[in-house]
Amino acid sequence: MTREEAAAATAERFARQRQERVEDVEFLLDNRTDPDSIPGRLGMTHAALAKAMHRAGRPDLARPFWRASAHHNDTPGQCRFCGEPTSRAVRTACAGCRNYARNETINRRNVA
C-alpha cells in the first residue's frame, strides 16, 4: 500500500466516523436527550463535541454544546483523585497526582 492509498483510506475512515458521530448527535437531539448528557454518552467533552460538529459542517448541532461548555467552564475543577482544586475547569488530576501516576506507570513498565 502506497502512502497515497494509506492517506486516502485514513481520510475515508475519519469521514465515516465523523458522519456516524453526526448521526448519533442528531438521533439523540431528536429524541429530546439533554445536551448536557450527550458528550458523556459519546465519551467526549462539550467543547470537543462542539468542535467536531462544527468541523463536520453542522454548526446547528454545535450550538447547544458551545453553550453547555461555556456553562461548565464556569465551575472550578477538582482533582479526580484527591479532590484538590485544579487550574483547569474540568475534572482532571492535579500536578501531584499526575506526577505520582506517571511515576507509577514508569515503575510498572520497569518491573514487567
C-alpha positions as CSV (number, residue, x, y, z in Angstrom):
1,M,0.0,0.0,0.0
2,T,1.5,3.3,-1.0
3,R,1.4,6.5,1.1
4,E,-1.3,8.0,-1.1
5,E,-3.5,4.9,-0.7
6,A,-2.9,4.8,3.1
7,A,-3.8,8.5,3.3
8,A,-7.0,8.0,1.3
9,A,-8.0,5.1,3.5
10,T,-7.4,7.1,6.6
11,A,-9.3,10.1,5.3
12,E,-12.2,7.8,4.4
13,R,-12.2,6.2,7.8
14,F,-12.3,9.6,9.5
15,A,-15.1,10.8,7.3
16,R,-17.1,7.7,8.1
17,Q,-16.5,8.2,11.9
18,R,-17.4,11.9,11.6
19,Q,-20.7,11.0,9.8
20,E,-21.5,8.4,12.4
21,R,-21.0,10.9,15.2
22,V,-23.2,13.5,13.4
23,E,-25.9,10.8,13.1
24,D,-25.6,9.9,16.7
25,V,-25.9,13.5,17.9
26,E,-28.9,14.1,15.5
27,F,-30.6,11.0,16.8
28,L,-30.1,11.9,20.5
29,L,-31.2,15.5,20.0
30,D,-34.3,14.4,18.0
31,N,-35.2,12.1,20.9
32,R,-35.1,15.0,23.4
33,T,-31.9,13.9,25.1
34,D,-30.5,16.6,27.4
35,P,-27.5,18.2,25.6
36,D,-25.6,18.1,28.9
37,S,-25.6,14.3,28.8
38,I,-24.8,13.7,25.2
39,P,-21.0,14.3,25.4
40,G,-20.7,11.8,28.2
41,R,-22.5,9.2,26.2
42,L,-20.1,9.7,23.3
43,G,-17.0,9.8,25.5
44,M,-16.2,13.5,24.7
45,T,-16.3,16.9,26.4
46,H,-18.8,19.5,25.5
47,A,-16.2,21.7,23.7
48,A,-14.8,18.7,21.8
49,L,-18.2,17.7,20.6
50,A,-19.0,21.2,19.6
51,K,-15.8,21.4,17.6
52,A,-16.4,18.1,16.0
53,M,-19.9,19.1,14.9
54,H,-18.6,22.4,13.5
55,R,-15.8,20.7,11.6
56,A,-18.4,18.3,10.2
57,G,-20.2,21.3,8.7
58,R,-23.0,21.3,11.2
59,P,-22.9,24.5,13.2
60,D,-26.6,24.0,14.1
61,L,-25.6,20.8,16.0
62,A,-22.6,22.6,17.6
63,R,-24.5,25.4,19.2
64,P,-26.1,23.5,22.2
65,F,-22.7,22.1,23.1
66,W,-20.9,25.5,22.9
67,R,-23.5,26.9,25.3
68,A,-23.1,23.9,27.6
69,S,-19.3,24.1,27.5
70,A,-19.4,27.8,28.5
71,H,-21.6,26.8,31.4
72,H,-19.3,24.0,32.5
73,N,-16.2,26.1,32.3
74,D,-17.5,28.5,34.9
75,T,-17.1,25.9,37.6
76,P,-13.7,25.3,39.2
77,G,-12.0,22.0,38.5
78,Q,-11.2,19.3,41.1
79,C,-8.6,16.6,41.0
80,R,-10.3,13.3,40.3
81,F,-8.0,11.5,42.7
82,C,-7.6,13.7,45.8
83,G,-10.3,16.4,45.3
84,E,-7.9,19.4,45.4
85,P,-8.7,22.4,43.2
86,T,-7.0,22.4,39.8
87,S,-6.1,25.1,37.4
88,R,-8.4,23.6,34.7
89,A,-12.2,23.8,34.7
90,V,-12.6,20.0,34.1
91,R,-12.2,17.2,36.5
92,T,-8.6,16.2,35.9
93,A,-5.6,15.2,38.0
94,C,-3.7,17.9,40.0
95,A,0.0,18.1,39.4
96,G,0.9,16.0,42.4
97,C,-1.4,13.1,41.4
98,R,-0.4,13.4,37.8
99,N,3.3,13.1,38.7
100,Y,2.5,10.2,41.0
101,A,0.5,8.4,38.3
102,R,3.3,9.0,35.8
103,N,5.9,7.6,38.2
104,E,3.8,4.5,39.0
105,T,3.4,3.8,35.3
106,I,7.1,4.1,34.7
107,N,7.8,1.8,37.7
108,R,5.3,-0.8,36.4
109,R,7.0,-0.8,33.0
110,N,10.4,-1.3,34.5
111,V,9.3,-4.2,36.6
112,A,7.5,-6.1,33.8
